[in-house]
Amino acid sequence: MEAPIFSLSTQRDLKVWHWNSADGRKTLEVVPSVYGRATMRDKDLLIYATSHLIAGMNLGFAPQRVVRFVAYDFLIATNRGIRGEDYNAFRQGLDRLKGTTLKTNIVNGGKRITKAFSLIESYEIVERSPTDPRMSAVEITLSTWLFDAIQAMEVLTLNPGYFHLRKPLERRLYEIARKHVGMQDMWLVGLDTLATKCGTTALRLRKFRESIRQISHENRLPDYRLDLINGDKALFSRR
């Protein structure tokens, strides 16, 4: 959740994204394919797959990088429609996840890794018929980087209300609050730092400030309240 891997744009994002941690010890380069960079909504699939793996681990099953599920179940669980266009959008998300390449030295599972990889290694779709876009089964193979993080339990639980947030920026803000508030009652951060954590490049700070002001006014983030302080700081607090 620390690095802004996923695009906030609702349009095809073809820009290469570079990120460095505040201490300069971690770097990340996100390279989109011709399909565009994976988006915050595409991330739902990784959250869904992770929840399945962790549920299995809690029941004593050995985790596997290959995750099988029914597309209909995924669409319902993540608050999406089940029309043909929704299945097509899901398929496009798989292409972005498969095509987006990360090069990183971020630590996972106690190991420092420098490598390039896709968010998912491969996927397979079983369709009902050549003329029916609905999928009866989907199988994805997670990248070893993500799989190692799951095994090391380097993941945080999310409120189901997360899937009801429509704006990509709202979702990213919730993730940041989930990570940084932790067991505290509140967390104060400068808007310039917050903009960097959100990975926003299209928005200038002035426009970003207005977006934060609007999200604060609408007050839809699950578990947390967001307030704009003196126009240059954001205060996240537990509800």
Protein Blocks (a to p, Z undefined) as FASTA:
>chain_A
ZZcfbafbfbdcfbdcddddfkopaccdddddfkopadfklmmmmmmmmmmmmmmmmnop
acdfbdcddfklmmmmnopafbfklmmmmmmmmmmmmmpccddfbdeehiacdddddfbf
bdcdddfbfklmbdfbdcddddfklmmmmmnopaccddfklmmpmblklmmmmmmmmmmn
mmmfbdcddfklmmmmnopakbcfklmmmmmmmmmmnopaghiacddehhiaccdddZZ
